[in-house]
Amino acid sequence: MAWADFWGAYNNTGPYNNVVLGGSPNATGPYGAPLSTAHNEGYGRGIHFSDDGNYGVTFQLDLVPYAVTDSGAYIANQSYVQYGGNYRYRLVVSVSNNNQASWSEIFNQFIFSHPDTYSMIYKAGWQTTAQASQWTKFFQLPKDTTHVKIELMGEEATFPHQNIYSIQQIIPDFRPWAVRKNGRFLSCDRSTGWFKKRSGGSWKDVPKYGVDLAGKENSGTSRIRKSGKWKGQSKVGE
Protein backbone atom coordinates (compact mmCIF):
# COMPACT_ATOMS: atom_id res chain seq x y z
CA MET A 1 0.00 0.00 0.00
CA ALA A 2 1.09 3.53 -0.64
CA TRP A 3 1.18 6.10 2.16
CA ALA A 4 -2.23 7.38 3.32
CA ASP A 5 -3.60 10.29 5.39
CA PHE A 6 -3.51 9.87 9.16
CA TRP A 7 -3.90 12.16 12.17
CA GLY A 8 -4.89 12.64 15.81
CA ALA A 9 -4.97 15.67 18.13
CA TYR A 10 -4.16 16.98 21.62
CA ASN A 11 -6.58 19.47 23.22
CA ASN A 12 -5.49 22.97 24.09
CA THR A 13 -5.55 24.41 27.60
CA GLY A 14 -6.65 27.97 28.23
CA PRO A 15 -5.72 30.46 25.49
CA TYR A 16 -3.33 28.08 23.70
CA ASN A 17 -3.68 26.12 20.47
CA ASN A 18 -4.54 22.49 19.80
CA VAL A 19 -1.74 20.20 18.57
CA VAL A 20 -2.24 17.81 15.66
CA LEU A 21 0.08 14.91 14.91
CA GLY A 22 -0.60 14.28 11.26
CA GLY A 23 0.77 13.18 7.95
CA SER A 24 -0.22 12.72 4.33
CA PRO A 25 1.38 11.72 1.03
CA ASN A 26 -0.11 14.95 -0.35
CA ALA A 27 1.50 18.39 -0.20
CA THR A 28 -1.29 19.60 2.08
CA GLY A 29 -2.18 17.58 5.17
CA PRO A 30 -5.11 17.56 7.59
CA TYR A 31 -6.31 21.06 8.60
CA GLY A 32 -4.34 22.62 5.75
CA ALA A 33 -0.84 21.87 7.07
CA PRO A 34 1.79 22.46 4.34
CA LEU A 35 3.86 19.27 4.15
CA SER A 36 6.17 19.73 1.15
CA THR A 37 9.08 20.91 3.32
CA ALA A 38 8.55 18.02 5.73
CA HIS A 39 8.44 15.54 2.84
CA ASN A 40 11.67 16.94 1.42
CA GLU A 41 13.34 16.15 4.75
CA GLY A 42 11.79 12.68 4.97
CA TYR A 43 8.93 13.31 7.41
CA GLY A 44 5.15 13.54 7.57
CA ARG A 45 3.98 10.92 5.06
CA GLY A 46 1.12 9.57 7.21
CA ILE A 47 0.53 5.82 7.60
CA HIS A 48 1.80 2.84 5.63
CA PHE A 49 0.93 -0.89 5.75
CA SER A 50 3.05 -3.84 4.58
CA ASP A 51 1.76 -7.41 4.81
CA ASP A 52 3.38 -10.84 5.02
CA GLY A 53 0.78 -12.61 2.87
CA ASN A 54 -0.98 -14.19 5.85
CA TYR A 55 -2.85 -11.24 7.44
CA GLY A 56 0.26 -10.22 9.32
CA VAL A 57 0.62 -6.46 8.78
CA THR A 58 3.29 -3.95 9.83
CA PHE A 59 1.85 -0.53 10.63
CA GLN A 60 4.20 2.43 10.12
CA LEU A 61 3.41 5.96 11.32
CA ASP A 62 5.39 8.96 10.05
CA LEU A 63 3.85 12.13 11.50
CA VAL A 64 4.68 15.77 12.18
CA PRO A 65 3.25 18.13 14.83
CA TYR A 66 1.52 21.44 14.12
CA ALA A 67 -0.82 23.86 15.87
CA VAL A 68 -4.49 24.25 14.96
CA THR A 69 -7.08 26.70 16.27
CA ASP A 70 -10.42 25.59 17.70
CA SER A 71 -11.96 26.44 14.33
CA GLY A 72 -9.52 24.10 12.56
CA ALA A 73 -7.09 26.63 11.06
CA TYR A 74 -3.41 25.73 10.75
CA ILE A 75 -0.91 28.01 12.57
CA ALA A 76 2.77 27.95 11.59
CA ASN A 77 5.93 27.98 13.72
CA GLN A 78 4.53 27.05 17.12
CA SER A 79 5.86 25.14 20.16
CA TYR A 80 4.37 23.07 22.94
CA VAL A 81 3.34 25.06 26.01
CA GLN A 82 5.98 24.43 28.68
CA TYR A 83 4.62 23.18 31.98
CA GLY A 84 7.44 20.88 33.14
CA GLY A 85 6.10 17.60 31.74
CA ASN A 86 5.51 15.49 28.64
CA TYR A 87 2.70 15.42 26.10
CA ARG A 88 1.65 11.80 25.58
CA TYR A 89 -0.37 10.28 22.74
CA ARG A 90 -2.38 7.06 22.90
CA LEU A 91 -3.04 4.76 19.94
CA VAL A 92 -6.11 2.51 19.81
CA VAL A 93 -6.48 -0.14 17.08
CA SER A 94 -9.77 -1.98 16.51
CA VAL A 95 -10.89 -4.48 13.87
CA SER A 96 -14.27 -5.26 12.34
CA ASN A 97 -15.33 -8.50 10.66
CA ASN A 98 -18.74 -7.22 9.58
CA ASN A 99 -18.10 -4.08 7.54
CA GLN A 100 -18.00 -1.72 10.56
CA ALA A 101 -21.22 -2.95 12.18
CA SER A 102 -19.16 -3.70 15.33
CA TRP A 103 -15.53 -3.41 16.47
CA SER A 104 -13.07 -5.42 18.61
CA GLU A 105 -10.15 -3.58 20.21
CA ILE A 106 -6.75 -5.26 19.72
CA PHE A 107 -4.33 -2.54 20.89
CA ASN A 108 -4.50 0.38 23.32
CA GLN A 109 -1.23 1.98 24.49
CA PHE A 110 0.61 5.28 24.73
CA ILE A 111 3.12 5.31 21.87
CA PHE A 112 4.46 8.90 21.76
CA SER A 113 5.83 11.08 24.55
CA HIS A 114 6.93 14.60 23.60
CA PRO A 115 8.78 16.85 26.10
CA ASP A 116 7.17 20.28 26.48
CA THR A 117 10.31 21.86 25.00
CA TYR A 118 9.62 20.39 21.55
CA SER A 119 8.80 22.55 18.50
CA MET A 120 6.27 22.12 15.69
CA ILE A 121 6.63 22.65 11.97
CA TYR A 122 8.51 24.75 10.92
CA LYS A 123 10.00 26.31 14.00
CA ALA A 124 13.68 25.60 14.78
CA GLY A 125 14.10 22.06 16.08
CA TRP A 126 10.87 20.68 14.61
CA GLN A 127 12.75 17.75 13.07
CA THR A 128 13.41 16.36 16.55
CA THR A 129 9.67 16.19 17.21
CA ALA A 130 9.10 14.61 13.79
CA GLN A 131 11.68 11.91 14.56
CA ALA A 132 9.91 11.24 17.87
CA SER A 133 6.61 10.89 15.98
CA GLN A 134 7.60 7.80 14.00
CA TRP A 135 6.38 4.38 15.11
CA THR A 136 6.29 0.83 13.72
CA LYS A 137 4.54 -2.30 14.98
CA PHE A 138 3.50 -5.69 13.59
CA PHE A 139 -0.09 -6.87 14.01
CA GLN A 140 -1.51 -10.31 13.22
CA LEU A 141 -5.00 -9.45 12.00
CA PRO A 142 -7.90 -11.93 12.23
CA LYS A 143 -8.47 -13.53 8.84
CA ASP A 144 -12.08 -12.39 8.73
CA THR A 145 -11.13 -8.70 9.09
CA THR A 146 -13.05 -6.35 6.80
CA HIS A 147 -11.89 -3.00 8.27
CA VAL A 148 -9.32 -1.60 10.70
CA LYS A 149 -9.93 1.52 12.80
CA ILE A 150 -6.91 3.42 14.18
CA GLU A 151 -7.35 6.31 16.62
CA LEU A 152 -4.55 8.57 17.85
CA MET A 153 -5.34 10.97 20.68
CA GLY A 154 -3.59 13.09 23.25
CA GLU A 155 -4.18 12.47 26.95
CA GLU A 156 -6.57 15.41 26.59
CA ALA A 157 -8.09 14.58 23.23
CA THR A 158 -9.75 16.92 20.75
CA PHE A 159 -11.12 16.79 17.20
CA PRO A 160 -12.18 13.12 17.64
CA HIS A 161 -11.20 11.26 14.51
CA GLN A 162 -11.32 7.64 13.40
CA ASN A 163 -8.82 6.64 10.71
CA ILE A 164 -10.63 3.71 9.06
CA TYR A 165 -9.16 1.50 6.32
CA SER A 166 -10.69 -1.45 4.48
CA ILE A 167 -8.77 -4.72 4.35
CA GLN A 168 -8.31 -4.10 0.61
CA GLN A 169 -6.50 -0.84 1.42
CA ILE A 170 -4.29 -2.53 4.02
CA ILE A 171 -3.52 -5.71 2.05
CA PRO A 172 -3.47 -4.92 -1.69
CA ASP A 173 -4.61 -7.30 -4.41
CA PHE A 174 -2.02 -9.98 -5.07
CA ARG A 175 -0.85 -12.75 -7.38
CA PRO A 176 -0.68 -16.22 -5.85
CA TRP A 177 1.73 -19.01 -6.78
CA ALA A 178 5.50 -19.15 -6.65
CA VAL A 179 8.44 -20.62 -8.57
CA ARG A 180 11.38 -22.70 -7.37
CA LYS A 181 14.71 -21.00 -8.08
CA ASN A 182 18.16 -21.79 -6.65
CA GLY A 183 16.64 -23.78 -3.83
CA ARG A 184 14.19 -21.04 -2.84
CA PHE A 185 10.44 -20.76 -3.36
CA LEU A 186 9.95 -17.23 -4.75
CA SER A 187 6.56 -15.55 -4.92
CA CYS A 188 5.11 -14.47 -8.25
CA ASP A 189 3.53 -11.48 -6.50
CA ARG A 190 5.80 -8.78 -7.89
CA SER A 191 5.13 -5.23 -9.05
CA THR A 192 6.77 -6.05 -12.39
CA GLY A 193 6.04 -8.83 -14.85
CA TRP A 194 2.74 -10.42 -15.76
CA PHE A 195 0.68 -13.58 -15.25
CA LYS A 196 -1.20 -14.95 -18.30
CA LYS A 197 -3.12 -18.04 -19.35
CA ARG A 198 -3.68 -19.58 -22.78
CA SER A 199 -7.35 -19.42 -23.72
CA GLY A 200 -9.12 -19.48 -27.09
CA GLY A 201 -5.82 -19.50 -28.96
CA SER A 202 -4.43 -16.37 -27.31
CA TRP A 203 -2.70 -15.28 -24.09
CA LYS A 204 -4.98 -13.50 -21.63
CA ASP A 205 -4.09 -11.65 -18.43
CA VAL A 206 -4.96 -13.30 -15.12
CA PRO A 207 -5.78 -10.35 -12.83
CA LYS A 208 -4.77 -10.04 -9.21
CA TYR A 209 -7.42 -10.46 -6.52
CA GLY A 210 -8.09 -9.43 -2.92
CA VAL A 211 -6.88 -11.23 0.16
CA ASP A 212 -10.50 -11.48 1.33
CA LEU A 213 -11.08 -14.09 -1.44
CA ALA A 214 -8.16 -16.34 -0.49
CA GLY A 215 -9.36 -19.71 0.82
CA LYS A 216 -12.99 -19.06 -0.09
CA GLU A 217 -14.91 -21.55 -2.21
CA ASN A 218 -15.25 -20.74 -5.93
CA SER A 219 -13.57 -17.35 -5.41
CA GLY A 220 -10.60 -15.54 -6.88
CA THR A 221 -9.01 -15.64 -10.31
CA SER A 222 -6.56 -18.41 -9.30
CA ARG A 223 -7.93 -21.49 -7.52
CA ILE A 224 -6.67 -24.69 -5.97
CA ARG A 225 -8.47 -28.00 -5.34
CA LYS A 226 -8.69 -28.65 -1.60
CA SER A 227 -10.93 -31.05 0.35
CA GLY A 228 -12.93 -31.69 -2.80
CA LYS A 229 -13.63 -28.00 -3.47
CA TRP A 230 -12.12 -25.24 -5.60
CA LYS A 231 -10.86 -22.42 -3.40
CA GLY A 232 -9.10 -19.11 -3.96
CA GLN A 233 -5.34 -19.63 -3.80
CA SER A 234 -3.41 -17.88 -1.01
CA LYS A 235 -0.12 -16.08 -1.46
CA VAL A 236 2.89 -18.41 -1.16
CA GLY A 237 6.66 -18.09 -1.39
CA GLU A 238 9.16 -15.44 -0.34
N, C-alpha and C positions, 0 to 999 in steps of 0.2 A: 504494500500500500504506500502511496505517496503521503507526504505530510498533510495534516488536516488542522483546521482551526480548533483551538482549545483555550479555555480560560476559567478562572475563579477569582474571587475578590475578598478583600479584608475591609471591614467597616471603619469609617472614620470615627474620631472622637472629638466632640466639641467643634471648633471652627476649622478643623483640618480636612484633608481630602481623603477619599477612599483610595485603596491600592488594588490594582488589578495585576495578577500574574497571568500573562497571556502570550499567545503565539499564533502565527498563521503562516502558511506558505506564500500568502499574498503580500503585496507591499503595504497594505493597510490592514491592521489587525482589529480586534474587537474594540469598540468605542472610539474608533478613528485613530488608533495609535499608528504613527508612521514607523514601519519596520525595515525599510530598505537599508538603513545604516546598520541596524542590528544584524540583518542577514549578511551583509558584507563582512561582518566580523565573526560570523558563524553562530549567531544566537537567534532565538525567537521564532523557530519554525513551527511550533505547536506540538502536535502529537503524532507519533508514528508507530505502526504495528508491524511485526515480522513474525511469521508462524513457522512451526516445525513440521507441518503436514499432518499433525495429529491433534489439532485443537490446542496445542501448546503455543502461546503467543507472548512475545516480549513487547511490553509497553515502554515507550521512550517519550519522556517529556522534555521539551526544550523551550523554556519560557523566559520572558523578560518582565520586569516590574515597571509600572507607570501609574501616575495619579489620575483620578477621574472624579469629577464633581458629582454631587447627588443627582444632577440632571443628566449624567452620562457623557459629559464633555471631557475629552482628553486635555491634560495640562502637562506641559513639557518641563524638564529639568527640575524635578522635585526630589526630596529625600524623605525617609521615614522620620516621624516625630520621635525625638529622643526622650526616653523615659527611664532608661537604665535597665532595659530587658530585651527580649527577643520577640519577633513577630513570627508565629508558627502557623503553618498551613496543613490542614488535614485533607487526605484523599480517601474517598469512599468509592468502591467499585461494586456494582451490582449487575447481575445477569438475569435475562428473561428467556424463558423457553416457549413463550406463547405470544410473541409479537407485542410485548409491552403491556399485556393485560395484568401481569404481576411481576415482582422482582424479588431476587434472593441476593442478599449482601454477601460478598466473598472477601472483602478487604476493607479495613477501616483503621487508618493509622496516620499520625503526623509524619509528613515526609520532608518538609522544608522548615528551616529555622533561620530567620534573618536577623542579625543584630540591628539595633535601632540606629546604628551609624551608617547603614548601607544607603546607597543612592539609587535613583531610578533613571531610566533613559531620559535624556542623554547628558545627565549631570556627571561631572568627573567622578570616576570610580564605579560607574554603573555596570561595567563588565564583571566586576567581582560578584555583584548580586545576580547577574545573568548566569555565571558559572555555578552559583549556589542554587539555581533554579532549574537544574538539569537532574533527571531521575530516570532510572531504568529498573524494571522488574519483570520477571517471567511469571505468567499465570497459566495454569492448566484449566482451560475452560470446559464446562460440561459439553458433551457432544450433541446435546439438543438445544444449544444456545441459539437464539434468533437475534438478540440485541444485547449490547453491553452499555451500561450507564456509568459515567465517570464524573464525580463531583469533587471539585477542589474548592476549599473554603478556609478563610482565616478563622482563628479562634472566635473572633467577632465577625460573623459572616454578613455579607451584603450582596445585592444583585443576585439572588439565588439563580443558579444556572445548572442545568443538566446537560452534559455533553453526551449525546446518545449516538451510537454507531451500530449499524446492522452487521450481522456476521459476514455478509458479503463485502462490506467495507473493510472489515478487520482481516479477513482471510480471502484474498482475491481468487477469482476463477483460476483453475489450474489444469495442467495436463497430467494424467496418470502415466503409469508404466515407467520402465527404466531399462537401461542396457548394461550389459556386463563388459567392462573394459579394464584391462590391466589388473584383474583381480578385485575390482570394485564395482558395486552396483550403482550406477549413476542415473539420477532422475532425468526424465525427458522434459520436466517442467522448467524450461528456460525461456528467458525473454526473447532470445533469438531462435531462428530455425522455424520449422513447421512440422505438422503432423497430418498426413494425408492417407486416404484409403482409395483403393481402386474400385470404381463402381460405374457400371454402364459404359465401360470402355474408356474412362477418363479418370484422372486423379482429382479427388475432391477433398477439401479441407475438413478435418475433424475438429470442431471448435472446443475450446476449453469449457469447463462447467464448474458450478459452485460447490464448495465443500459441503453444503447442506444436502447435496444429492448423493454424496459418497456413502455406500453401504445400503442405500435404499433400493427396494425392488423396482425393476423396470424403469430406472432413472439414470440420467446422465448420458453423455454421448459416447462413453467407453464403459463397457460392462464386463463382468466376470461371472462365471457360473459357480455358485456356492450354495450348498445344501439344497440342490435341485432347483434353484431360482437364479434368474439373472439380476445382478445387483450392480449399482454404480461403483466403478473401480476407485479405490482410494489412492492417494499419492504414495509412491514407494521410491526407495533409493535415496542416495545422498544429494 
